[in-house]
Amino acid sequence: MNREKLISQVKEHYAKLASKESQQHFDQSTVQKTPVAYYEFLLGSVIDEINAGTFDSFDSGQEIVNAVANDKSRWLST
């Protein structure tokens, strides 16, 4: 699949997750990362890996999001 299309799909999935979690977490302390900050960091790492070809065998952004959620250490170098 086209890497740009995968990046676009991954961005969409992480934006939805961040929005959903932000609505559920009103009592975040200033020490903890907000859901938005967490997913932005994760998105940056995933985009780096997409550009490096790590996910070239994947068919969709959803597959990537699921794979990373199941085992970050396998898929992300950061």
ABEGO torsion letter per residue (X at the ends): XBAAAAAAAAAAAAAAAAAAAAAABAABBAABBBAAAAAAAAAAAAAAAAAAGAAAABABAAAAAAAAAABAAAABAX
